[in-house]
Amino acid sequence: MKYTTIRISIEDKERLMRIAKLIKAKRIVDALRYALDAAERELSKCSVDPTIMLKTLKYARDIGETNAEELDKYLYGEEA
């Protein structure tokens, strides 16, 4: 097996360490493999291009506290 070095932020390293602890892994690389496997499984279920979904986030906004009974109003506007 060949190896390489990657640079990640301290925050991402801490996230990997938390995952390692949750899955009772002894090494961060095991947490990274776990996360990669999970991401691949989830992406294989998705029939939509994930980059399209991510682009829609630029239109997201905070509408404050919501009431689930008024979901249509939140999704479609006042007229719904």
N, CA and C of each residue as an Amber inpcrd file, in Angstrom:
protein
   240
   0.8470000  -1.1720000   0.0000000   0.0000000   0.0000000   0.0000000
   0.8910000   1.2320000   0.0000000   0.5210000   2.2030000  -0.8330000
   1.2440000   3.4680000  -0.8680000   0.5340000   4.4600000   0.0450000
   1.2640000   5.4510000   0.4940000   0.7150000   6.4530000   1.4050000
   0.9850000   7.8490000   0.8920000   0.2020000   8.7880000   1.3800000
   0.3990000  10.1930000   1.0730000   0.0590000  10.9930000   2.3230000
   0.3660000  12.2500000   2.2760000   0.0420000  13.1400000   3.3880000
  -1.0100000  14.1200000   2.9060000  -2.0100000  14.3580000   3.7370000
  -3.0040000  15.3730000   3.4160000  -3.0100000  16.4070000   4.5300000
  -3.3980000  17.6230000   4.1810000  -3.4990000  18.6900000   5.1760000
  -4.9730000  18.9730000   5.4080000  -5.3690000  18.9700000   6.6750000
  -6.7410000  19.3100000   7.0280000  -6.6910000  20.3270000   8.1640000
  -7.7700000  21.0240000   8.3240000  -7.8200000  22.0190000   9.3880000
  -7.8440000  21.3150000  10.7480000  -7.4730000  22.0380000  11.7730000
  -7.5210000  21.5130000  13.1330000  -8.9550000  21.1060000  13.4770000
  -9.9240000  21.9140000  13.0310000 -11.3280000  21.6190000  13.3090000
 -11.7410000  20.2860000  12.6880000 -11.3210000  20.0460000  11.4410000
 -11.6550000  18.7790000  10.7910000 -10.9460000  17.6060000  11.4560000
  -9.7380000  17.8280000  11.9110000  -9.0320000  16.7700000  12.6430000
  -9.7880000  16.4310000  13.9170000 -10.2730000  17.4540000  14.6090000
 -11.0450000  17.2130000  15.8350000 -12.3380000  16.4690000  15.5240000
 -12.9640000  16.7920000  14.3910000 -14.1700000  16.0660000  13.9860000
 -13.8490000  14.6000000  13.7390000 -12.7460000  14.3460000  13.0570000
 -12.3380000  12.9580000  12.8190000 -12.0340000  12.2390000  14.1310000
 -11.4400000  12.9480000  15.0590000 -11.1350000  12.3320000  16.3570000
 -12.4310000  11.9780000  17.0960000 -13.4500000  12.8400000  16.9870000
 -14.7470000  12.5360000  17.6110000 -15.3850000  11.3110000  16.9630000
 -15.2970000  11.2410000  15.6270000 -15.8340000  10.0690000  14.9280000
 -15.0850000   8.8230000  15.3560000 -13.7660000   8.9220000  15.4490000
 -12.9580000   7.7720000  15.8700000 -13.3920000   7.2850000  17.2460000
 -13.6480000   8.2130000  18.1260000 -14.0850000   7.8440000  19.4720000
 -15.4540000   7.1640000  19.4330000 -16.3590000   7.6970000  18.6260000
 -17.7020000   7.1250000  18.5230000 -17.6900000   5.7090000  17.9610000
 -16.8070000   5.4510000  17.0060000 -16.7610000   4.1160000  16.3960000
 -15.7220000   3.2190000  17.0690000 -15.1540000   3.7480000  18.1550000
 -14.1520000   3.0160000  18.9450000 -12.9420000   2.6040000  18.1010000
 -12.5260000   3.5300000  17.2320000 -11.3390000   3.3090000  16.4100000
 -10.1220000   3.8330000  17.1600000  -8.9970000   3.1980000  16.9410000
  -7.7740000   3.6160000  17.6170000  -7.0020000   4.6650000  16.8260000
  -7.3040000   4.7490000  15.5260000  -6.5550000   5.6700000  14.6850000
  -7.5050000   6.5940000  13.9280000  -7.0440000   7.8070000  13.6640000
  -7.8380000   8.7680000  12.9150000  -8.0960000   8.2690000  11.4940000
  -7.1460000   7.5630000  10.9250000  -7.3160000   7.0690000   9.5610000
  -8.5200000   6.1310000   9.4770000  -8.8060000   5.3990000  10.5430000
  -9.9790000   4.5280000  10.5420000 -11.2660000   5.3550000  10.5230000
 -11.2600000   6.4690000  11.2100000 -12.4120000   7.3730000  11.1880000
 -12.5730000   7.9880000   9.8010000 -11.4650000   8.3360000   9.1740000
 -11.5200000   8.8890000   7.8310000 -12.0830000   7.8610000   6.8550000
 -11.6260000   6.6330000   6.9420000 -12.1510000   5.5710000   6.0750000
 -13.6430000   5.3630000   6.3110000 -14.0460000   5.3920000   7.5750000
 -15.4470000   5.2390000   7.9270000 -16.2770000   6.3580000   7.2920000
 -15.7970000   7.5840000   7.4070000 -16.5120000   8.7310000   6.8430000
 -16.5760000   8.6430000   5.3130000 -15.4930000   8.2330000   4.6980000
 -15.4830000   8.0910000   3.2420000 -16.4490000   7.0060000   2.7920000
 -16.4620000   5.8690000   3.4940000 -17.3920000   4.7860000   3.1700000
 -18.8370000   5.2550000   3.3020000 -19.1330000   5.9720000   4.3890000
 -20.4920000   6.4820000   4.6080000 -20.8810000   7.4670000   3.5070000
 -19.9630000   8.3430000   3.1350000 -20.2450000   9.3240000   2.0830000
 -20.5020000   8.6260000   0.7500000 -19.6960000   7.6300000   0.4290000
 -19.9030000   6.8980000  -0.8250000 -21.2440000   6.1750000  -0.8350000
 -21.6220000   5.5730000   0.2910000 -22.9210000   4.8940000   0.3720000
 -24.0590000   5.8850000   0.1480000 -23.9780000   7.0230000   0.8110000
 -25.0470000   8.0230000   0.6810000 -25.1080000   8.5930000  -0.7300000
 -23.9530000   8.8730000  -1.3130000 -23.9410000   9.4380000  -2.6620000
 -24.4380000   8.4400000  -3.6960000 -24.2040000   7.1430000  -3.4690000
 -24.6820000   6.1450000  -4.4260000 -26.2050000   6.0290000  -4.3900000
 -26.8410000   6.4220000  -3.2820000 -28.3040000   6.4100000  -3.1750000
 -28.9310000   7.5960000  -3.8900000 -28.1550000   8.6220000  -4.1080000
 -28.6680000   9.8840000  -4.6260000 -28.6570000   9.8750000  -6.1480000
 -29.8260000  10.1390000  -6.7480000 -29.8830000  10.1850000  -8.2010000
 -29.7420000  11.6140000  -8.7280000 -29.6530000  12.5760000  -7.8330000
 -29.5130000  13.9730000  -8.2020000 -28.0520000  14.3780000  -8.0420000
 -27.6020000  15.2230000  -8.9200000 -26.2350000  15.7300000  -8.8210000
 -26.1140000  16.5520000  -7.5420000 -25.2760000  16.1270000  -6.5660000
 -25.1910000  16.8430000  -5.2950000 -24.7280000  18.2950000  -5.4430000
 -23.9980000  18.6030000  -6.5000000 -23.5570000  19.9900000  -6.6690000
 -24.7480000  20.9070000  -6.9460000 -25.7780000  20.3760000  -7.5890000
 -26.9840000  21.1740000  -7.8420000 -27.6680000  21.4940000  -6.5210000
 -27.7640000  20.4880000  -5.6460000 -28.3910000  20.7210000  -4.3470000
 -27.5940000  21.7460000  -3.5420000 -26.2850000  21.6610000  -3.5870000
 -25.4530000  22.5930000  -2.8360000 -25.5880000  24.0200000  -3.3640000
 -25.7720000  24.1670000  -4.6760000 -25.9300000  25.5020000  -5.2520000
 -27.2030000  26.1790000  -4.7500000 -28.2320000  25.3940000  -4.4400000
 -29.4810000  25.9880000  -3.9630000 -29.3280000  26.6180000  -2.5860000
 -28.3080000  26.2450000  -1.8530000 -28.1110000  26.8070000  -0.5210000
 -27.8660000  28.3150000  -0.5540000 -27.4070000  28.8350000  -1.6860000
 -27.1810000  30.2800000  -1.7370000 -28.4930000  31.0520000  -1.6350000
 -29.6190000  30.3790000  -1.8670000 -30.9350000  31.0160000  -1.7440000
 -31.5550000  30.8010000  -0.3600000 -30.9120000  30.0260000   0.4860000
 -31.4440000  29.7500000   1.8160000 -31.3770000  30.9960000   2.6800000
 -32.3520000  31.1240000   3.5650000 -32.3400000  32.2600000   4.4800000
 -33.0010000  31.8380000   5.7810000 -32.6740000  32.5340000   6.8140000
 -33.2530000  32.2650000   8.1230000 -34.6140000  32.9450000   8.1860000
 -35.6570000  32.1560000   8.4110000 -36.9950000  32.7390000   8.5210000
 -37.4640000  32.7420000   9.9680000 -36.5500000  32.5020000  10.8690000
 -36.8750000  32.5480000  12.2900000 -37.6100000  31.2970000  12.7330000
 -38.2640000  31.4010000  13.8610000 -39.0230000  30.2830000  14.4060000
 -40.1950000  29.9760000  13.4840000 -40.4390000  28.6980000  13.2470000
 -41.4950000  28.2960000  12.3310000 -42.5180000  27.4030000  13.0250000
 -43.6450000  27.2490000  12.3680000 -44.7230000  26.3940000  12.8410000
 -44.9710000  25.3680000  11.7370000 -44.8310000  24.0850000  12.0400000
 -44.9580000  23.0370000  11.0280000 -46.3400000  23.0250000  10.3800000
 -47.3460000  23.5450000  11.0690000 -48.6870000  23.5830000  10.4900000
 -48.7730000  24.5700000   9.3300000 -47.8070000  25.4520000   9.2210000
 -47.8070000  26.4510000   8.1510000 -46.7350000  26.1510000   7.1030000
 -46.4140000  24.8780000   6.9340000 -45.3510000  24.4630000   6.0250000
 -45.5830000  24.9750000   4.6070000 -46.8070000  24.8470000   4.1010000
 -47.0830000  25.2990000   2.7410000 -46.7860000  26.7910000   2.5800000
 -47.1150000  27.5650000   3.6040000 -46.8570000  29.0040000   3.5440000
 -45.3590000  29.2700000   3.4390000 -44.5640000  28.5170000   4.2200000
 -43.1170000  28.7020000   4.1890000 -42.5290000  28.2900000   2.8440000
 -43.0630000  27.2070000   2.2680000 -42.5140000  26.6970000   1.0150000
 -42.9960000  27.4820000  -0.2000000 -44.2780000  27.8570000  -0.2030000
 -44.8640000  28.4240000  -1.4100000 -45.2590000  29.8800000  -1.2960000
 -45.1350000  30.4560000  -0.1190000 -45.4520000  31.8650000   0.0540000
 -46.8110000  32.0730000   0.6980000 -47.1720000  33.3070000   0.8650000
 -48.3950000  33.6990000   1.5750000 -49.6650000  33.1790000   0.9180000
 -49.6790000  33.0280000  -0.3890000 -50.8910000  32.6770000  -1.1250000
 -51.3400000  31.2370000  -0.8790000 -50.4840000  30.3420000  -0.4550000
 -50.7860000  28.9110000  -0.3670000 -51.8860000  28.5920000   0.6050000
